[in-house]
């Protein structure tokens, strides 16, 4: 298997995996923090990875989205637990790859902090101190790197400033880095322009400017440290055209235009949206509105928009990834 950085130079799109927490729910596993499954339900974690690999995923993400000690503290775990659970997550992913016997890359999942951070609020009364944010990311990122992931996937980031802090730490590992923000639809009052922004008001343009500014990296631009830029998650309860796959397409187009406007070249784009909006069926079970076939029908447009790394987030299943794989292979 060629190294991940070399794989990024090959034009054939990469298929990522789908939702992980929602797959735990499908197995009737309900925990205060999904990272605990690495210890309590290890075989299920391996099994979910295997299901995605069998569906055609060329890359899978570790079950570490909320492995930060800031998250795990709320589940009664400490810093050492966070490190152990993170390392265990990589071992489970490696077991799944070995069991399948195919070439599959492992992405180390790094999620956002559980709330606003000091860099965005301006103080520590309402924001988690920057030092604690950096310390938490460093623990998870270093554990992932030490266990041998192929790349680091910063995902569902609401704050471009927190993303920059995480990239600053991640660059020390020498691993390829993906940065994925989660955006919502907004409309500029003066111009009427529709633009995607995070809950903290950060657009793709803001992300690139903050990465370039060096504000959180001792004056160094972080743009060259990032190999992949994209978006994940995203769902609008009242606007289907900005939910799931349509959301991914619009967001990718906006990102591509921003990269072009800023003269930034050589970045692969990533997109892995939710399977629409979650709803309750007649049995009060959570279901998602976009089926595998429906989401897969948008793949040609997503590829045309410029996405290279494609997968799914909340509510997407191995069946979705199988449909994505088939559509990409037939394109």
Secondary structure, 3 states (H helix, E strand, C coil): CCCHHHHCCCCCCEECCCCCHHHHHHCCCCCCCHHHHHHHCHHHHHHHHHHHHHHCCCEEECCCCCCCHHHHHHHCCCHHHHHHHHHHHHHHHHHHHHHHCCCCEEEEEECCCCCCEHHHHCCCCCCECHHHHHHHHHHHHHHHHHHCCCEEEEEEECCHHHHHHHHHHHHHHCCEEEEEECCEEEECCCCCCEEEECCCCCCHHHHHHHHHHCCCCCCCCCHHHCCEEEEEECCCCCCHHHCCHHHHHHHHHHHHHHHHHCCCCCCEEEEEECCCCEEECCCCCEEECCCHHHHHHCHHHHHHHCEEEEEECCCCCHHHHHHHHHHHHHC
